[in-house]
Amino acid sequence: MDDAIRAFVTFLTVERGASPETVRAYQSDLRQFHAFLKQSSQPDRRAWHPDDVDAHAIRGFLAFLDRSGEKKSSLARKLAVIRAFYRFLIRDGSLRTSPAAEVRTPKLPQVLPRVLTKDDAGALIDACETDGILALRNRALLETLYSTGIRVSELIGLNREDLDLDSGMIRVRGKGRKERLVPIGMLASSAVSDYWAALPKHARPARTGEAPAFLNARHRRLTARSVERIVAAASNGLASGPITPHTLRHSFATHLLDEGADLRAIQELLGHASLDTTQKYTHVALDRLLSVYDHAHPRAKRAGRRDGQPGSPR
């Protein structure tokens, strides 16, 4: 099993061009699965081969995770990793069938993504200080996330040459190293320009090359964890509480949809492979629309009071 996992990790890295975060997550999930198999097997069993695994063993792993308090979304993700692992082994010729094909994905609760109001999104960025290089960086970072809707992994992977601030376009490397062009707004472009102009000379190489667009205090490329901390700290003052970078991505898509943007265009901007993934924002927009209607229209109440008196649902 160890050799098969190593081969799969190499495939993800070399052929699929998966991000280091994705590779680590896949490897961790498969190691956990392998550890479960070894722990649940007979003491005299020395090793597990991928061909030894059946659907019953995979269901047992998912049941173990469920008893351990793992979320349904985590179970579904780990099952997806196991399925991808066996698809690789089938393409590689090592196996003929996948035991994971017989296992159903756990039913996930329908959870709408959290979205900021337009006022909160503006307040988040306007509250950023502009005194000091790190403050300028944080403002530019927040402006870029909200203006483009890119993922954290895409943001930290940006090099300076990827941002054409004059034309207002940036080149983004998404999942599987697929590239796409995304527009960046004037306010975000201005914030990035101010940040770059304030960098010390030794942090502004004459040639862009692999120069990261956003740097940490040691003038090295930011990590995803650092970006998460920056966004959380900046959003502490919001009435709704701290947010994650993905909240800005959700807000970007929902606000575009609110203003009449085409769903296909939003799909392209977000880098979604399937329109089904983008479709969830229509539910968010409808939910927000109904909320506004219920609060604003004098005859929209579906239950409660009429003419100041308790009433029944209409």
N, C-alpha and C positions, 0 to 999 in steps of 0.2 A: 504493500500500500504506500509506503514512504516513497519508493521510486516513482510510482504513478503520480503522486501528488507533486513531486519535484518536476516531473515532465510537464504536468499541467501548468504549473507556475511559470516554467520557461516559455510555454506556448502563449500564455497570457501576456508576458512581458515582451517577447520578441515578435510574435506574429500578430497578436491582437493590439499591441501598443497600449495596454491598460495602464492606468496611472499607478504609481507606487502604493497609494492608499487602497485602491481596488485590489491589487495583488496581495497586499498584506491581509486584507479582510477575507479574501477567498481562501488564502492559505490557513488563516486562523480557524475559519469555520471547518475546513476539511481536517485539520489536526484535531479539533474538538470531536468531530465525528469518529475519527480513527481511535481516539482515546476512549470514547464510549464503547466502541466495539471490543476493544481489548479488555476493558473493565468488566463488560457484561458476558464475556466468553468463558469457557472452561479454563481452569488454572493451567492445565497441561497444554493449552493451545499456544503455540509460539508466535504465530504471525497471521495477519489477515491479508488476503489478496482481494482486489476489487471484484473478482468473479465470485468470491464467497458471499458477498452481500446480496440479500434479497429484500423484497419490499417490506417484509415483516421487521427486519433489522432497522430499516429507515423509519418505519412507523414507531418503533420502540425508541429511537433517538428523539423523534419529535415529541413523544409522550414524556420522555425524561426531561426535555427542555420545558415543556408545559408545566410539569410538576415543580420545576425549579423556579417558576415564576416569570419565565421569559414571555415577552409580548408576542401576540399572534403575528405581528409584522416581522419580528425577528425569526420566528419559526418559518414563515414563508420565504424569507431571504435565504436562510440556511438550506432549505429544500431546493431553492433555485440554484444555489451553488453546487449542491450534489448533482442535480440534473445536468448542469453545465459540465461538470467533471466527467460524468458518464458519456455525455455526447462527444466529448473530446476523445475518450477511450475508444468509442465506436468508430469515429472518423480515423483514428490512429490504427485501427485494425486489431486492437488488443481484445476487444469484446464485440459480441454480436448484438446483444440487447442490453437495455438499461432497466435495472430494478426500480429506479425512481419514477419511471413512466407509469407505474401502477399506483403511485401514491398521490392522493389528492392534496391540493394546496389548502391550507387552513383558511376558513372563511374569515375575512378581515372586516372589522367594523368600518363603516363609512365615516371617515373623519375629514371634514373640510380643512384645507390649509389655513393657517392663521394669516391674516392680511391686515396691514396698517391702513388707516384712513389716509387720504391725501394730505390732510392737515398734519397728522402725526408724522408722516414721512418727511414733510417739509420741516417740521419742528425738530426732528431728530438731527437733520443735517445743519439747520441754522443754529442749533445749540453748540455745535462744534467750535472750539476756540481756534484762532488762527495765529496764535503767538507761539512760535517754536516750530522746528522741523517736524516733530512727531505729530503735533496738532494739525499741521498742514497735510501731512500724509493721511491722517485719519479722516479728515474731511474729504480729501480726494478719493480715498478708498470707499467711503460711504456713498459719495456721489456716483462713483463708477458702478457700484453694485446696483443701486436703484435705477440708474440711467440705462443700464444695459441688460439687467436681469441675468447676468452670467453666474455660473456656479463658483463656489469658493476655489475649487481646484483649478478652474479656468482663470480666475483672477490672479492667483499666486503664480500661475504659469506664464503670465504675460511678460514679454520683454518690451523694452522701449520702442523697438522698431515695429512692434505690432500695433502701436497706437499712432494713427495718422490724425493728429488733432486738428490740422488745417482743414481736412475734408470731413472730419467728424465721423470717422470709421475706425473700427479696431478689428484685428484678426484674432479670432479665438480658436484655441485647440480644445475640442470637446472630447467626449468619450470615444475611445478607439482612435484617438489622434485625428479625428475628423475636423477639418477646418471650416469655419464659416465667418462671414463678415457681419458685424453688428454695429449699428449706429450708436454714437455716444453723444449726448446732449451738450449744448454750449456751456452750461454751468459746470458739468463734470469735466469737460475739456479745460475750462479755465482753472478749475481746482487742481487738476493734474499739472498744468503748466506752472502754476504758482508753487506747487510742491517741488517739481524738478528744478525750478529756478533757485530755490532756497537750499538745495543740496550742496554740500561742500565740494570743492573741485575734485578731490580724489574719489568721490562717489559719482562723478559725472564723466565717465570715460569718453574719449574723443570718438570712439567707434561704439555703436550700440551693441551689435553682436548678441551675446547672451546676457546683456545687462538687464536685470530684473526691473520691472516698472515700479514695484513697491518694495521698499527695503525695511529691514528691522533696524534697531538702534546700532547694530554692528555693521550696517551697510551690506547685509546679506539678504537673500530672498526670504520673504515672509513665509511662515508655515500656515497651514489651514487652522491649526489650533490658535495661533496668534491672532488671525483675523476674527475668529469666533470671540476671543476675549475682547478685542477692540470694539466689535459691534455690541456685545453685551454691556460693556462699560458705558458706551455712548448712549445706550437706550435705557439706562437706569432711571432717567428722569421722566420717562413716558408713564402716563397714567396706567397703561395696560401692562407695564412691567418690561423687563429685558426681553430682547428678541434675538433670533439667530440670523446669520447671513441669508439663510434660505427664506426667511420671512420677507426680506427685501426682494428676492426673486419672485415669490408669490405675489407681492404687492405690485411689482412691475407689470406682471402679466394681467392681473385683475384690473389695474387702473387703465391699461391699454384697452382691455375689453369693455370697460365702463364707457370709454370715449368712442366706441364704435369700431375698434380695430378688428380686422378679419382674423378668425381663429387660425387659419392656415398660416397667416403672416406671423402670428404669435408663436406658432409651432416652429417656424424657421428661426425666429429670433432666439428662442429658448434652446434650440438644438435637440428637440424631441424627435426620436425616430418614428414614433407613432402618434397619430392625432388623438388616440384614446387617452394618452397621458395628458395632453393639453386640455382635453374635454372637461376635466374637473373644474377648470376656472369658470366655465359657464354656470356650474352649480353655485360657486362662490358669488358670482355676480347676481344670480337670481336671488340668493339668500339675502344679500345686501339690499337689493331692490325691494324685496318684500318687507324688510326691516324698516327701510325709509318710508315706505308706503304706510305701514301700520302706525308709525309714529307721527306722520305728517298729515294724513288725510283724516278729516273729522268723522267720517262715517266708515272708517276702515276696520274698526275694532271687531274682532270675531267673537269675543266673549267679554263679559264684564259689565260695565255700567252704561245706562242709557238715561240721559237727562239728569245725571247726578245720582241715579238710583241703581242698586245692584240689578244686573240683568242676566239673562241666559244666553248661550251661544246662538248667534244668528245663522 
